[in-house]
Amino acid sequence: MKRLQEIAMHSTMSFESEDTEQTITCLNINVYHPQATVFTSLNYAGKQKYRVEEMVMFGRDSKVCHFPLMDKRASRMQFIIQAFRHCESSELCFEIKNTSLKSKLSVNNISLDHLNKIDLPRKCILRFGEYQFYLEKDDGEDREHFEIFIKLSLVPFCQEVNVETLTHPVPEIGPLKFMDVPVPQYQFQTAVESDENEIN
């Protein structure tokens, strides 16, 4: 009996002395294309962990892109997602930059030209060509890492979810153009410009 008590006490002390496990912010991304084979190189096995300073790339070039698209119509580097924090905030946010020269990127019906970038809301839909990406963020406490979890959707979802308002994108090259789809009138904030030299 005494031995059991010692084991229980030791287990309790070990449990209490361990570091608190922090939750990690996760960006859940559901992907859709009429030809699902374009996503055959994506990893659906589980969450993929990144450091906050890493730029996560999507595109055709499997040598530089974390999430390769097996499609000749996709750009070598289609778009980049990067984590950031607003001043004096612990919340991890994300921004997206269109790195494609040949196609615009639509984020909740706002069109981004080449090298335009915008802050991502908690829920949004990205579109270019026949691609659709539904993104939803789950907040976490870890300040050094974030995760991305990819899921394949067999049906389009661009009209099936309620999405939030985006901040207004700022063009880095050329004028900003809105798509023909009507966008509700909201108060927009100005997005931060990035340096063109960030992309090689």
C-alpha positions in Angstrom: 0.0 0.0 0.0 2.8 2.4 0.9 4.6 1.6 -2.4 1.4 2.5 -4.3 1.1 5.8 -2.5 4.8 6.6 -3.3 4.2 5.8 -7.0 1.0 8.0 -7.0 2.8 10.9 -5.3 5.7 10.7 -7.7 3.4 10.7 -10.7 1.5 13.7 -9.4 4.7 15.6 -8.8 6.0 14.8 -12.3 2.7 15.9 -13.8 2.7 19.2 -11.9 6.3 20.0 -12.7 6.0 19.5 -16.5 5.8 22.6 -18.7 2.2 23.7 -19.6 1.4 22.5 -23.2 0.4 25.4 -25.4 -2.2 25.2 -28.1 -1.0 26.2 -31.5 -2.8 28.5 -34.0 -4.0 26.3 -36.9 -5.0 27.5 -40.4 -7.5 24.9 -41.7 -7.5 24.9 -45.5 -10.1 23.0 -47.5 -9.1 22.7 -51.2 -11.3 22.1 -54.2 -10.8 21.7 -57.9 -13.0 19.9 -60.5 -10.0 17.7 -61.2 -8.9 16.6 -57.8 -5.7 15.1 -59.2 -4.1 18.5 -59.1 -3.8 18.0 -55.3 -2.2 14.6 -55.4 1.1 15.9 -53.9 -0.6 17.5 -50.8 -0.3 15.9 -47.4 -3.6 15.2 -45.8 -2.2 12.9 -43.0 -2.2 15.6 -40.3 -1.3 19.1 -39.3 2.0 20.5 -40.6 3.9 22.8 -38.2 5.9 25.9 -39.2 7.8 28.7 -37.4 6.0 32.1 -37.5 8.7 33.6 -39.6 8.3 31.0 -42.4 6.5 32.0 -45.6 4.3 29.1 -46.7 4.2 28.8 -50.5 1.6 27.3 -52.9 2.3 26.7 -56.5 3.5 24.4 -59.3 7.2 24.3 -58.4 7.6 21.4 -55.9 11.2 22.4 -55.1 10.2 25.7 -53.5 6.5 25.3 -52.6 5.4 23.6 -49.4 2.0 22.8 -51.1 2.6 21.8 -54.8 -0.2 22.0 -57.3 0.1 19.4 -60.1 -1.2 21.6 -62.8 0.5 23.2 -65.8 -2.0 26.1 -65.6 -0.9 27.0 -62.1 2.0 29.4 -61.6 5.3 28.3 -60.4 4.6 30.3 -57.2 0.9 31.0 -57.0 0.6 32.6 -53.6 2.3 32.9 -50.2 0.7 32.9 -46.7 2.7 34.4 -43.9 1.9 34.8 -40.2 2.2 38.1 -38.3 1.1 40.0 -35.2 -0.4 43.4 -34.9 1.4 45.8 -32.5 0.9 44.9 -28.8 -1.2 41.9 -29.7 -0.5 38.2 -29.0 -3.0 37.0 -31.6 -1.4 35.3 -34.6 -2.8 36.6 -37.8 -2.1 35.7 -41.5 -1.7 37.6 -44.7 -1.7 36.4 -48.3 0.2 37.7 -51.3 -0.5 36.9 -54.9 2.8 35.9 -56.5 1.4 34.9 -59.8 2.1 37.0 -62.9 -0.5 35.3 -65.0 -3.6 35.0 -62.8 -5.4 37.2 -60.2 -6.2 35.9 -56.8 -9.7 36.5 -55.4 -10.1 36.7 -51.7 -13.8 37.0 -50.6 -14.5 38.5 -54.0 -11.7 41.1 -53.8 -9.2 40.7 -56.6 -5.5 40.8 -55.9 -3.1 41.6 -58.8 0.5 40.4 -58.8 2.3 41.2 -55.5 -0.8 42.6 -53.9 -1.3 41.3 -50.4 -4.1 41.4 -47.8 -4.8 40.3 -44.2 -6.9 37.2 -44.0 -10.0 37.2 -41.9 -10.9 34.3 -39.6 -12.9 32.7 -42.5 -12.4 33.4 -46.2 -12.5 31.9 -49.7 -9.6 32.1 -52.1 -10.2 31.6 -55.8 -8.1 31.6 -59.0 -9.0 29.7 -62.2 -11.0 26.7 -61.1 -9.3 26.5 -57.7 -11.2 27.2 -54.5 -9.7 27.3 -51.0 -11.8 27.7 -47.9 -9.7 28.9 -45.0 -10.6 29.0 -41.3 -8.3 30.0 -38.4 -8.4 28.3 -35.0 -6.5 30.4 -32.4 -3.8 29.1 -30.2 -1.4 30.4 -27.5 2.0 29.4 -29.0 3.8 32.6 -30.2 6.6 30.8 -32.1 4.7 28.3 -34.3 1.5 27.7 -36.3 0.1 24.8 -38.1 -1.7 24.2 -41.4 -4.2 21.4 -41.9 -5.2 20.5 -45.4 -8.5 18.8 -46.3 -9.8 17.8 -49.8 -13.3 18.8 -50.7 -15.2 17.0 -53.5 -17.8 19.8 -53.9 -17.3 23.6 -54.4 -18.1 25.8 -51.5 -17.7 29.4 -52.6 -21.4 30.0 -52.2 -22.0 27.8 -49.2 -20.4 29.7 -46.3 -20.7 33.1 -44.8 -17.4 34.9 -45.0 -16.1 38.0 -43.1 -15.2 41.4 -44.4 -11.6 41.9 -45.5 -9.3 44.8 -45.0 -8.7 46.8 -48.2 -5.7 45.5 -50.2 -2.9 47.9 -51.3 -1.4 47.4 -54.8 2.3 47.2 -55.0 2.4 47.2 -58.8 -0.4 48.6 -61.0 -3.9 49.6 -59.9 -6.2 47.5 -57.7 -9.2 46.1 -59.6 -12.3 44.7 -58.1 -14.1 41.7 -59.7 -17.5 42.0 -61.3 -19.1 40.2 -58.3 -20.7 42.8 -56.0 -19.1 43.4 -52.7 -21.0 44.6 -49.7 -20.2 48.2 -48.6 -18.1 48.0 -45.4 -15.6 50.2 -43.8 -12.2 49.0 -44.9 -8.8 49.5 -43.4 -5.6 49.9 -45.3 -3.4 46.8 -45.6 0.4 47.1 -45.1 2.5 47.1 -48.2 5.4 44.6 -48.6 8.7 44.8 -50.3 8.8 43.4 -53.8 12.3 42.1 -53.1 10.8 39.6 -50.7 10.1 37.4 -53.7 13.0 35.9 -55.6 
